Amino acid sequence: MKNSASFFSNKDCRFYPCHEMEEDINCLFCYCPLYHMECPGTYTYIEQDGKSIKNCSDCTFCHIAANYGEIIKLLKG
């Protein structure tokens, strides 16, 4: 898939690939816009300094190109 308004892959990034995936990683949502909400991705909570923190390190939902529409729909609420 070529870079577009809904997909961008930055293979020159020093962190690329940030996840092990079979398809190209969509870097458009490098930092998950769904972090502060319940999302359909795979996440857990970890305890740190008495606080519960969302751990999305195993989640690839925002990096899958086909999920762009669903992410936008969730952000619009």
DRENDO-1510 file (C-alpha; in Angstrom, 1 decimal, always signed):
<recs>
REC; n; res; u; v; w
REC; 1; MET; +0.0; +0.0; +0.0 .
REC; 2; LYS; +1.3; +3.4; -0.9 .
REC; 3; ASN; +1.5; +6.3; +1.6 .
REC; 4; SER; -1.9; +8.2; +1.6 .
REC; 5; ALA; -4.2; +10.1; +4.0 .
REC; 6; SER; -5.0; +6.8; +5.7 .
REC; 7; PHE; -1.7; +5.0; +5.6 .
REC; 8; PHE; +1.9; +5.9; +6.2 .
REC; 9; SER; +4.9; +3.6; +6.7 .
REC; 10; ASN; +8.1; +5.1; +8.0 .
REC; 11; LYS; +10.6; +2.3; +7.4 .
REC; 12; ASP; +13.5; +4.8; +8.1 .
REC; 13; CYS; +12.3; +5.2; +11.8 .
REC; 14; ARG; +14.8; +3.8; +14.2 .
REC; 15; PHE; +12.0; +1.9; +16.0 .
REC; 16; TYR; +10.6; +0.3; +12.8 .
REC; 17; PRO; +9.3; -2.3; +13.1 .
REC; 18; CYS; +7.7; -1.6; +16.5 .
REC; 19; HIS; +5.6; -4.7; +16.3 .
REC; 20; GLU; +6.2; -8.1; +14.6 .
REC; 21; MET; +3.6; -8.1; +11.8 .
REC; 22; GLU; +3.3; -9.9; +8.5 .
REC; 23; GLU; +1.9; -6.9; +6.7 .
REC; 24; ASP; +3.3; -3.4; +6.4 .
REC; 25; ILE; +2.9; -1.4; +9.6 .
REC; 26; ASN; +0.7; +1.7; +9.4 .
REC; 27; CYS; +2.7; +4.4; +11.2 .
REC; 28; LEU; +0.0; +7.0; +10.9 .
REC; 29; PHE; -1.1; +6.2; +14.4 .
REC; 30; CYS; +2.4; +5.7; +15.9 .
REC; 31; TYR; +1.1; +6.8; +19.2 .
REC; 32; CYS; -2.3; +5.2; +19.7 .
REC; 33; PRO; -5.2; +7.7; +19.6 .
REC; 34; LEU; -7.3; +5.2; +21.5 .
REC; 35; TYR; -5.1; +4.9; +24.5 .
REC; 36; HIS; -7.4; +6.9; +26.8 .
REC; 37; MET; -10.5; +4.9; +25.8 .
REC; 38; GLU; -11.7; +1.3; +25.7 .
REC; 39; CYS; -10.6; +0.0; +22.3 .
REC; 40; PRO; -11.0; -3.2; +20.3 .
REC; 41; GLY; -7.2; -3.9; +20.5 .
REC; 42; THR; -5.3; -6.3; +22.7 .
REC; 43; TYR; -4.2; -4.6; +25.9 .
REC; 44; THR; -3.7; -5.3; +29.6 .
REC; 45; TYR; -3.3; -3.2; +32.7 .
REC; 46; ILE; -0.2; -3.1; +34.8 .
REC; 47; GLU; +0.3; -1.7; +38.3 .
REC; 48; GLN; +3.0; +0.9; +38.7 .
REC; 49; ASP; +3.4; +3.2; +41.7 .
REC; 50; GLY; -0.1; +2.4; +42.9 .
REC; 51; LYS; -1.6; +3.3; +39.6 .
REC; 52; SER; -3.2; +1.1; +36.9 .
REC; 53; ILE; -1.6; +1.8; +33.5 .
REC; 54; LYS; -2.8; +0.6; +30.2 .
REC; 55; ASN; -0.2; -1.6; +28.5 .
REC; 56; CYS; -0.6; -1.7; +24.7 .
REC; 57; SER; +2.8; -3.1; +23.9 .
REC; 58; ASP; +1.2; -6.3; +22.3 .
REC; 59; CYS; -1.5; -4.4; +20.4 .
REC; 60; THR; -1.3; -3.9; +16.6 .
REC; 61; PHE; -4.8; -2.7; +16.0 .
REC; 62; CYS; -3.8; +0.9; +15.1 .
REC; 63; HIS; -1.0; -0.3; +12.9 .
REC; 64; ILE; -3.3; -2.4; +10.6 .
REC; 65; ALA; -4.2; -0.4; +7.5 .
REC; 66; ALA; -7.7; -1.9; +7.2 .
REC; 67; ASN; -8.6; -0.6; +10.7 .
REC; 68; TYR; -8.3; +3.1; +9.7 .
REC; 69; GLY; -12.1; +3.6; +9.3 .
REC; 70; GLU; -12.9; +1.9; +12.6 .
REC; 71; ILE; -10.3; +4.1; +14.4 .
REC; 72; ILE; -11.9; +7.3; +13.0 .
REC; 73; LYS; -15.4; +6.1; +13.9 .
REC; 74; LEU; -14.3; +5.4; +17.5 .
REC; 75; LEU; -12.6; +8.8; +17.8 .
REC; 76; LYS; -15.8; +10.6; +16.5 .
REC; 77; GLY; -17.7; +8.7; +19.2 .
</recs>
